[in-house]
Structure formats: structure tokens, C-alpha cells
Amino acid sequence: MVESNIDIAQGRGHIVVSPNLSSQWHTTKILLWIISCIALLIAAIFASLGLWMILPFTGFEVLALVLLTYWVACRCRHKQVIHFDDNRIRVEKGYRTPRLAWDSELFWTRLIIGKSPYRGHPNKLILRSKQQQLEIGEFLNEHDKKKLIAELRHVISVVG
């Protein structure tokens, strides 16, 4: 998802880039509860019939499902914020707070569109300035990457 707030006349603004969320965390928790209750109910029925060894495996299965779902939900909270002002560009990446910050002069910064080596995969978007570079929007689909390119064209030069 690409949300932008750019004032072209003043050369200031920001773009917020985040993954598309398939569901909210509250909905995901309800689904996890339903699946866990059904799995544990089936395991309890088998345990009452004397097949008690199914209980630990069901517990591990439910635990793995909860942990992996939580991990995916945390990855979907990843955000990238691209700030522009008069002559600077700043990219901040992180989950809740910025974990990585990339700063550069706007004049020297170029957006390079790299072709993916695999057919059907989205292109890579790389901000390059002097000796440093940073990939942005790596979690976006092709449609959102085109939208991001269109927004960045207003501010910086695009190569590729």
C-alpha cells in the first residue's frame, strides 16, 4: 500500500509504504481460537478413546500455528516512510519505530528500476546516491510498485 502526501510546489512531503494486510489482527486471533478449539476438541475425543499420544502432537501443532501466524502478522506491520524536503531525502524502515534510516541529498539521488531475474516477479526499486544504495518497497506487488514509481517521479529522477 502506498500513501503519499507531497506538495510539489514546495518540494516537501512524505510517502508511506506498507504491505497489504489480508486481515486485521483481531480477526486473525478469532480464527486462531476457532482452529485451536476444533483441533483440541478432536484430540480430546481421541484421547478419551485411549489414543492419548495425539494430545502432545496437537499441542505442538497449535503452538506452531500460533507462533507462525504471529510472525507473519508482525512482518505485515513493516513500514517504510520516505521524507522529502527542500534538498534532502530520508528513508526510515521499521516495524513500530524506525530501525534503519537512510539520508541523502535529493540532487544526487536516483531511483533505479531493476528487472527481476524471474519471470512474473515484481521489479526491484533501488534508491542510489553517490556511494550508497537502498532497496525500497521490496514487499509490494507490481501494481503498488508502479504507483510508488509514479509518486517518486514528482520528486527524483527515475532510471530504468
SVG drawing of the C-alpha trace seen along z (x, -y; Angstrom):
<svg xmlns="http://www.w3.org/2000/svg" viewBox="-15 -26 46 73">
<polyline fill="none" stroke="black" stroke-width="0.4" points="0.0,0.0 1.3,-3.4 0.0,-6.6 1.5,-9.9 1.4,-13.5 3.6,-15.6 3.4,-19.3 5.1,-19.6 5.2,-23.4 7.2,-23.5 9.1,-20.2 8.1,-18.7 6.1,-15.7 6.3,-12.1 5.3,-8.7 4.3,-5.8 4.9,-2.3 3.5,0.8 2.4,4.3 -1.2,5.0 -2.9,6.6 -5.1,9.6 -6.9,9.3 -6.7,7.4 -5.0,8.9 -8.4,9.1 -9.9,11.2 -6.8,13.4 -7.0,14.1 -10.6,15.2 -9.7,17.5 -6.8,18.9 -9.1,19.6 -11.6,21.4 -9.0,23.6 -7.3,24.3 -10.5,25.3 -11.5,27.6 -8.1,29.3 -8.0,29.7 -11.6,31.0 -10.7,33.7 -7.6,34.5 -9.6,34.8 -12.1,37.2 -9.2,39.4 -7.7,39.2 -10.9,40.4 -10.9,43.4 -7.5,44.3 -5.3,42.7 -3.7,40.2 -0.5,39.7 -2.3,37.4 -2.5,34.7 1.2,33.6 1.3,33.5 -1.9,31.4 -0.4,29.1 2.7,28.6 0.6,28.2 -1.5,25.4 1.6,23.8 3.4,23.8 0.3,22.3 0.0,19.5 3.7,18.6 3.9,18.6 0.7,16.6 2.1,14.1 5.4,13.9 3.5,13.2 1.3,10.6 4.4,8.8 6.1,8.9 2.9,7.2 3.4,4.3 6.6,3.3 6.6,-0.3 8.9,-2.5 8.5,-6.3 10.2,-8.4 10.5,-12.0 11.3,-14.9 12.2,-18.4 14.0,-21.2 17.1,-19.3 17.1,-16.1 15.6,-12.7 15.3,-10.4 14.0,-6.8 13.1,-5.2 12.3,-1.5 10.9,0.4 8.1,2.2 7.0,-0.1 9.8,-2.5 12.4,-3.3 15.1,-0.6 17.1,-1.9 17.4,-5.4 18.9,-6.4 19.8,-10.0 20.9,-11.7 20.9,-14.8 18.0,-14.9 20.1,-16.2 22.3,-13.1 19.5,-10.6 18.2,-8.4 15.5,-5.7 16.8,-2.7 14.2,-0.2 15.9,3.2 14.4,6.0 13.7,9.2 15.6,12.3 12.5,14.3 9.5,14.0 6.4,12.9 8.2,11.4 8.0,7.6 10.8,5.3 13.3,4.0 13.2,0.4 16.6,-0.9 17.4,-4.4 21.0,-5.2 23.0,-8.2 26.8,-8.6 28.3,-5.5 25.2,-4.1 22.0,-2.5 18.8,-1.2 16.0,1.1 12.6,-0.2 9.1,1.4 10.5,4.9 7.2,6.3 5.0,4.5 3.2,6.1 3.7,4.9 0.7,2.6 1.8,0.8 5.4,0.5 4.1,-1.3 2.1,-3.6 5.3,-4.3 7.3,-5.0 4.7,-7.5 4.8,-9.3 8.6,-9.3 8.8,-10.7 7.4,-14.0 10.5,-14.4 13.5,-12.5 14.9,-11.2 14.0,-7.7 16.4,-5.5 15.4,-2.2"/>
</svg>
